[in-house]
Amino acid sequence: MTAPFTGPDFAGAPVSTAPVDPEPFLLRIEAAEHGMALDRWIHANRDRLTEQLDRHGALLFRGFAVDGPASFGAAARAFSPELLDYMERAAPRTEVADKVFTSTELSEDQWIPFHHEMSYAHNWPSRLYFYCDVPAPVGGATPLASERTVYPRIPAALRERFQRHGVAYVRNYSPDLDIPWQEVFQTTDRAEVEAYCRASRTEFAWTGDDGLRTRTVRQAVARHPRTGETVWFNHAHLFHISNLPTEAAAYLLDEYGPEGVPRNAFYGDGTPIDDEDVEHIRALYREASVSVPWQHGDVLVVDNFLATHAREPFRGDRRILVAMSGLHVNHDLPPAGTPTA
């Protein structure tokens, strides 16, 4: 059941709204008139929408006139004028308009597990924007999960251990095992990569003919900059070797060892993380999943602290675009690392 917001709630043309999940989580905002320009409507209601984003964690705009990458970029900039580039990438992407990218270009038959964007890095976007240019005919939704549901359900002892030690991420970049470092850091200059690593307190070592290994220790939780809430905020369950199919994980561990696989996660002191613990985290996110099938022209705005996102497998053509804003820098980093070799 939807309730119209007009007058003092939202300025301009009327819309209908309803939370998708009763938490309340994920507020759907639908245009009541055909052809409403989303960028202008957001600009007129930005303060009110920011309040709703803090309350609901994500906003889905449907039925507005958003007809391509440039129009989507304008809508995102109506929220936050300065959009971000993708640095320290975890997957290949293509820039299709200024600071507008394709979503993760991973095989269509695979799930992308729930995660906070770039929670493995020393800085990350506060807001994410998704745009449905071409909805898949089968599957391909972008499920969300609320940290207000997930975080309290993580066992206290597990939360405490992660918070005490942080998470260590070991990544090996190479065209044979994972995406090459040139794609990750968007440069072919090794000196630029080394400067970035030193500035972000990342240990690094050049390996083989053209490989790179990095090791970083990052946070397990984060605090929302406006609401003050503590949220689970890391990539441990996504980068941990157990996230791969069993046979693939066994082969990589046997061939390269725990620190030679494309990516892996440990406690910050180097202690292995039990498979069962990260699987429990994955299960909590799956249980909290809220999903709405994409429609052409949909724009989804996600608070990257309050909500995680995933991707369902799909069949057929699918094109979802992404933009980011609100760079948040973690100033509480461990001591600066030095090259590991």
C-alpha positions in Angstrom: 0.0 0.0 0.0 1.5 3.4 -1.0 1.0 6.8 0.5 1.5 10.0 -1.5 4.0 12.5 -0.2 3.3 16.0 -1.4 3.5 19.6 0.0 6.0 19.9 2.9 7.3 16.4 2.5 8.4 16.5 -1.1 8.4 19.5 -3.4 7.2 19.5 -7.0 5.3 16.8 -8.8 3.7 14.1 -6.6 5.1 10.7 -6.0 3.9 7.6 -4.1 6.2 5.8 -1.6 6.3 2.6 0.3 9.1 0.7 2.2 9.8 -2.6 0.5 10.7 -4.3 3.8 8.9 -3.4 7.1 12.1 -2.7 9.0 11.6 -0.1 7.3 14.2 -0.8 4.7 14.5 0.2 1.0 12.0 3.0 0.3 10.4 2.8 -3.2 9.5 6.2 -4.7 7.4 6.1 -7.8 6.7 9.1 -10.1 3.0 9.9 -10.4 3.3 11.7 -13.7 5.0 10.4 -16.9 8.1 12.1 -17.9 9.2 13.5 -14.6 12.9 14.4 -14.7 14.6 12.6 -11.9 17.6 15.0 -11.6 15.4 18.0 -11.1 13.1 16.3 -8.7 16.0 15.0 -6.6 17.6 18.5 -6.5 14.4 20.0 -5.3 14.1 17.4 -2.5 17.7 16.6 -1.6 17.6 17.4 2.1 14.3 15.4 2.6 15.7 12.5 0.6 18.9 12.5 2.7 16.7 12.1 5.8 14.9 9.2 4.1 18.1 7.6 3.1 19.3 7.7 6.7 16.0 6.1 7.8 15.6 3.4 5.1 19.2 2.7 4.0 18.3 2.7 0.3 15.9 4.4 -2.1 14.5 3.0 -5.3 13.3 5.5 -7.9 10.8 4.1 -10.4 8.8 5.6 -13.3 11.0 8.7 -13.7 12.5 9.8 -17.0 16.0 8.5 -17.0 17.0 7.6 -20.5 20.7 6.7 -20.5 24.1 7.0 -18.8 24.3 10.8 -19.0 20.8 11.2 -17.6 21.7 8.8 -14.8 24.9 10.6 -14.1 22.8 13.9 -13.8 20.5 12.2 -11.3 23.4 11.0 -9.2 25.0 14.4 -9.3 21.7 16.0 -8.1 22.4 14.0 -4.9 26.1 14.6 -4.8 27.8 16.9 -7.3 31.2 15.2 -7.2 31.1 11.6 -8.4 34.1 9.3 -7.7 36.5 7.3 -9.8 37.2 3.6 -9.2 40.6 3.0 -7.7 42.0 -0.2 -6.1 39.4 -2.2 -8.2 38.3 -5.7 -7.3 36.7 -6.4 -10.7 36.9 -5.1 -14.3 34.7 -2.2 -15.2 34.2 0.1 -18.2 33.5 3.8 -17.9 30.6 4.6 -20.2 30.1 8.3 -19.2 31.9 10.7 -16.9 32.3 8.7 -13.6 29.5 6.3 -14.7 30.7 2.7 -14.9 29.4 -0.7 -15.9 28.6 -2.9 -12.9 31.0 -5.8 -12.1 31.7 -7.7 -15.3 31.6 -11.2 -13.8 30.2 -14.3 -15.5 26.4 -14.2 -15.6 26.0 -17.6 -14.0 27.7 -16.5 -10.8 26.3 -14.9 -7.6 28.2 -11.9 -6.3 27.9 -12.1 -2.5 26.7 -9.3 -0.3 29.3 -6.7 0.4 29.9 -3.0 1.2 31.6 -1.4 -1.8 35.4 -1.1 -1.3 35.3 -2.0 2.4 38.7 -3.7 1.8 40.3 -0.3 1.0 41.5 2.6 3.1 38.7 4.8 1.7 35.4 4.1 0.1 32.2 5.7 -1.2 29.4 6.7 1.2 26.8 6.4 -1.5 26.2 4.1 -4.4 23.9 4.7 -7.4 22.7 2.0 -9.7 20.8 2.4 -13.0 18.9 -0.2 -14.9 19.6 0.4 -18.6 18.7 -3.2 -19.7 17.0 -5.6 -17.3 17.8 -9.2 -17.7 14.9 -11.3 -18.9 15.7 -13.9 -16.2 17.3 -13.1 -12.8 19.9 -10.4 -12.4 18.4 -8.5 -9.5 20.6 -6.5 -7.1 19.5 -7.7 -3.6 20.2 -5.6 -0.6 20.6 -6.4 3.1 20.3 -4.0 6.0 23.1 -3.8 8.6 20.5 -2.9 11.1 19.3 -6.5 10.7 22.6 -8.3 10.2 25.0 -6.6 12.6 23.1 -7.5 15.9 22.8 -11.1 14.8 26.6 -11.7 14.5 27.7 -13.6 17.6 29.3 -11.2 20.1 32.5 -13.2 20.5 33.0 -13.2 16.7 32.4 -9.5 16.5 34.8 -8.8 19.3 37.6 -10.9 17.7 37.3 -9.2 14.4 37.1 -5.7 16.0 40.2 -6.4 18.1 42.4 -7.6 15.2 40.9 -6.2 12.1 41.0 -8.0 8.7 44.2 -8.6 6.7 43.7 -8.9 2.9 46.3 -10.5 0.7 45.8 -10.0 -3.0 47.9 -11.3 -5.9 47.4 -9.4 -9.1 48.3 -11.0 -12.4 46.7 -11.7 -15.8 46.9 -15.4 -15.1 45.2 -15.6 -11.7 43.2 -12.4 -11.2 42.9 -9.0 -12.8 46.3 -7.3 -13.5 47.6 -4.5 -11.3 47.3 -2.1 -14.2 43.5 -2.5 -14.2 43.3 -2.4 -10.4 45.3 0.8 -10.0 44.5 2.4 -13.4 48.1 3.0 -14.3 51.0 1.3 -16.0 53.6 3.1 -13.8 55.0 1.0 -11.0 56.2 4.1 -9.2 52.6 5.4 -9.0 51.4 2.0 -7.6 54.2 2.0 -5.0 53.4 5.6 -3.9 49.7 4.7 -3.6 50.6 1.6 -1.5 52.8 3.6 0.8 50.2 6.4 1.3 47.5 3.8 2.1 49.9 1.8 4.4 49.8 -1.2 2.1 52.7 -3.7 2.1 53.6 -4.7 -1.5 56.0 -6.9 -3.4 56.5 -7.3 -7.2 56.4 -10.9 -8.2 57.2 -13.0 -11.2 57.3 -11.3 -14.6 54.6 -8.7 -14.0 52.8 -9.7 -10.8 52.1 -7.8 -7.6 51.2 -9.0 -4.1 49.7 -6.6 -1.5 48.8 -7.0 2.1 46.7 -4.6 4.0 45.1 -4.6 7.5 41.7 -2.8 7.5 38.7 -2.3 9.8 36.1 -4.9 10.6 33.4 -2.4 11.5 32.7 1.2 10.7 30.7 4.1 12.2 28.1 5.8 10.1 29.2 9.5 9.7 25.7 10.9 10.3 23.7 8.4 12.3 26.6 7.2 14.5 25.6 3.6 14.1 28.2 0.8 14.1 28.0 -1.5 11.2 29.8 -4.6 10.0 32.1 -3.3 7.3 34.7 -5.6 5.7 35.3 -8.0 2.8 36.4 -11.0 4.9 33.6 -13.2 3.9 33.9 -12.2 0.2 37.7 -12.4 -0.2 38.2 -15.5 2.1 39.3 -18.5 0.0 36.3 -20.5 1.2 34.1 -18.2 -0.9 35.3 -20.0 -4.0 33.8 -23.4 -5.1 35.4 -26.2 -3.0 37.4 -27.8 -5.8 38.7 -24.5 -7.1 39.8 -23.4 -3.6 41.5 -26.7 -2.9 43.4 -26.5 -6.2 44.6 -22.9 -5.6 45.7 -23.6 -2.0 47.6 -26.7 -3.1 49.2 -24.9 -6.0 50.0 -21.4 -4.5 49.5 -21.6 -0.7 47.2 -19.4 1.4 49.0 -16.2 0.6 49.6 -17.0 -3.1 46.0 -17.4 -4.1 44.4 -14.4 -6.0 42.8 -13.0 -2.8 42.4 -14.2 0.7 41.4 -12.8 4.1 42.9 -13.4 7.6 42.6 -11.8 11.0 44.8 -8.7 11.2 47.4 -10.6 13.2 47.8 -13.2 10.4 45.7 -15.9 12.1 43.5 -17.8 9.7 39.7 -17.2 9.8 37.7 -20.3 10.1 35.6 -21.2 7.1 32.5 -21.7 9.3 32.7 -18.1 10.7 32.7 -16.4 7.3 30.0 -18.7 6.0 27.9 -17.7 9.0 28.3 -14.1 7.9 27.3 -14.9 4.4 24.3 -16.8 5.7 23.1 -13.8 7.8 23.2 -11.6 4.7 21.3 -14.1 2.6 18.6 -14.4 5.3 18.3 -10.6 5.4 18.1 -10.2 1.6 15.5 -7.9 0.1 15.1 -7.9 -3.6 13.1 -6.1 -6.2 13.3 -7.1 -9.9 14.8 -4.4 -12.1 12.7 -2.4 -14.5 14.2 -0.2 -17.3 14.9 3.3 -16.0 15.1 2.3 -12.3 17.6 4.2 -10.2 18.7 2.7 -6.8 20.5 4.9 -4.3 22.3 2.9 -1.5 23.9 4.1 1.7 27.1 2.1 1.6 27.3 2.0 5.4 23.8 0.9 6.2 23.2 -1.6 3.4 25.2 -4.3 1.5 24.4 -5.3 -2.1 24.8 -8.4 -4.2 24.0 -9.7 -7.7 21.8 -12.6 -8.7 22.8 -14.8 -11.6 21.0 -14.1 -14.8 20.3 -15.1 -18.4 20.2 -12.9 -21.4 21.3 -9.3 -21.9 21.7 -7.2 -18.8 23.2 -3.7 -18.3 23.3 -2.1 -14.9 25.4 1.1 -14.5 27.0 2.4 -11.3 28.2 5.7 -9.9 29.6 6.6 -6.5 29.9 9.7 -4.3 30.9 10.9 -0.8 34.5 9.6 -0.3 35.0 8.5 3.3 38.6 8.1 4.4 39.7 5.8 7.2 42.3 7.8 9.2 42.7 5.0 11.8 45.1 2.8 9.8 47.8 0.5 11.2 51.4 1.6 11.0 52.7 2.2 7.5 53.9 -1.0 5.8 57.1 -1.6 3.9 57.6 -3.8 0.9 57.4 -7.5 1.7 60.2 -8.3 -0.6 
